[in-house]
Amino acid sequence: MKNILFILCILFISSVSCKPREKTPLPGDNLCKTVGTVQDFTGFDGCRFLIVLQDGSKLEPVEILDKTFVLRDGQKVLFDYDEKPMASICMAGKTVVITCIKELTASPCPDGQTIKMGIPEIDSFNRALQPGFSILEYSTSKGRLNLKIGYSGCSPDRYFGLIASPYMSKSLPPQRDCKLLFEPQLCKAYFTKDLCFDISRLDQTTILILKDQNKTYNIKVQP
């Protein structure tokens, strides 16, 4: 009798363990459907980064399950969350756990005109040689730097790039040296060109120090 009960127990355990297990969905699976904007509320009753929804309501993230994601001011995000009521000195919105989040990466420049600013290693930045040019006009908007430049050469068609030093001053706002790069040509024909740079990879308002062949420009930009 004992042997029969033992065999029945083994068969029961085997049948249970061999059943296909249902997949338990991870937090955030198939979600990320809420649109919001990250805003820095530092100085406002103990707050830091809040996510402002399209209806103007605010969420205070107390945890982000994706530990690699970094919030920054002005960031457009697609996300989802679970409410987690808890005491907070901010008290500007609901406290939530962010279960899914990704950045909306729409370019601030017109289609086909985006040039992303690079931040190379300091040795590469120092070795980069900037050709001669003149800044004729410049303007800025959020995530964007527009330059109108004059330069000489054989053809107006070049590859243009903007790089910034990885080092920045401790001033407020911080300052970074930057360089405009393109292929130098020996011809003396003169051209002008409008350039649009996506500077959204900066993590805070910054003064970009750019020197042309005539003067130094301190250009304040916002990511």
N, C-alpha and C positions, 0 to 999 in steps of 0.2 A: 504493500500500500504506500509506504513511504517513497519507494522508487517511482511509483506512478505519479505521485504528487510532485516529486522533484522534476520529472520529465515534463509534466504539464507547466510547471513554473518556467522552465527553460524555454519551452515553445512560446509561452505568453510574452516573455521578455524579448525574445527574438522578433516576434511579430510586431511589437511596439517599436523597437529600435530600427527595424527595417522600413517602417513607414516613411515615405518622403515627407520631410518637414517643410512646412510653409515658410517662405522667406519672410522674415520680420523686416518691414521697411525701415530704413535708416531715417533719422530725423532730416527733413528737408528733401527727401526723394520726391521728384516730380513737382516740386513747389517753385519757389522763386517767381512769384507772380505779382508782388506788390512793388510799386514804384515809389521811390523816395529820394530825398536829397539830404546828404550829411551836412550838418552845420555845427560849427564850433561855438558853443555857448560858454566858453571859459570866462569866469568873472561874474556869471549870472547865478547867484545862490548855489555855488558849489557844483555847477554843471560842467560837463565837458562836451563830448560829441553826442548830439541827438540826431535822430532821423526824422525829418519833417515830411509828412505825407502830403498828397496832392490836395487834400481838404484843409491843410494847415495844422492838423493835429500833430503832436510830437510823441516820439517813442524814445525811451532811454535804454540803450542796450546795456544789460548787466553781464551778459556773456555772449560770445560769438562761437558757435561750434566749430567753424572753420578757423583754426588758430593761425593760419597764414594770411588771413585777410586783415588789412590795416585801414581803418577809417581815416579820412582826411577831409578838411573843410571844402565844401562845394562839390563833392563827389556825387554823381548820379548813380543810384544803385537799384538793382532789381533783387528783391529779398522776400523772405517770409519769416514768421516769428511765432512764438508762443508767449502768452502773457505770463509773467512771474511776479505777482504782487510781493513787494518787499519794501522795507523802510529805505528811504533815500533822502539825502540832504538836498538833492536837486529839485524834486517835486514839480518838474515842468511837464511831465507826461507819464504815460504808463511805463513801468519797468518790464522789459521783455528779454527773452532769450532769442537770439538770431539763429534760426535753424538752417537757413540757406541764404547765401548772398553772393552777388557778382556785380561787377561794375559795368555800367552802360558806357560804352567807349565811342560815342559819336564824336567825330572830329570837329574841332571848333573852326576849321578852315573850310572854304568852299570845296566841293568835290573836285578832285584832280589837282588841287593846289597845296595839299598838306605836305609840309616838311617837318618831320619830328626832330626836336632838339635832342642831341646826344650828350651824355655825361661820361666821358671815357676815364680811364685811369690817369692819374696826374702826370705820369711820364709821357703818355700819348698826347695829353693836352699840351704839355710844354713843348714837345717836338713839332706840333702842328704849326705850319707857316701860313699866315694869313696874307693873301694877295692884296694889292692896293685897290681901294674902292672909296666911294663917298656916299654917306647916308644923305639922301635928299629929303626924305620924310620918314616919320615912324609914328605908329599908333599901337595901342594895346587894348585888348578886351579880355575877358576871363578865359584863360587857357590859350591865349593867342597873342602873337607878336607879329605885326606887319612892318616890313621895311621896304622902302623904295630906294634903290641904290643906283649909282652911276659907276660904270667900269669900262675898261678898254679891252680890246682883243680882236680876234678875227671873226668870231661868230657870237651871237648873243646866247646860243644854246649851250648851257653848261649844267653840270650837277652842282647844286648848292646845298650846303649843310651848315648847321649852327651847332657848336659844341660849347658846353659850360664846364668850368673847372669843378671837380668833385669837392674842392675846398671852399668854404664860405666863411665870411667874417662872423663875429659874434654880435654884430650890431643888430638893431631892430629897425627896419627889416634887415636880414642878412644880405651880404653882397657876394656876387660870384663874377669872376672874370669870364668872358666868353669870346669866341672867335667865329667869324664868318669864313667859311672855306669854299673855294671853287677852283677850277683849273685855270692857272694863269696862261695867257697867250701873248705872243710878242707883237702882234699887229696893233695898230694905233686907232682903229675904229672905236667910236664911243657908243655905248649902249646904256639904256636904263631898263630896270626890271622891278616888278612888284613881287615880293616874296611873302608867304604866309607860313609862320612857324607854329607848330603845336608845342607849347611849353607846359602842357598839363601834367607832365611827370614830376615837376617840382612839387614839393610837399608843403610849401608855404609861400606867402608873398615875398618876393625877392627883388633886389636891385641887380640887374644885369649890367655889367660894365663892358661896353663894346667900343673899341677904338677904330675909327676909320683913318684915312691918311691925313686928315685935317684936325680932328679933335676927338675928345673922349666923351661918350654919352653914358649917362647913368639912367637906365630905363627901368622903371618900376613895373613889374608884371605880377599877375595873379594866376595861380594854377587852376 
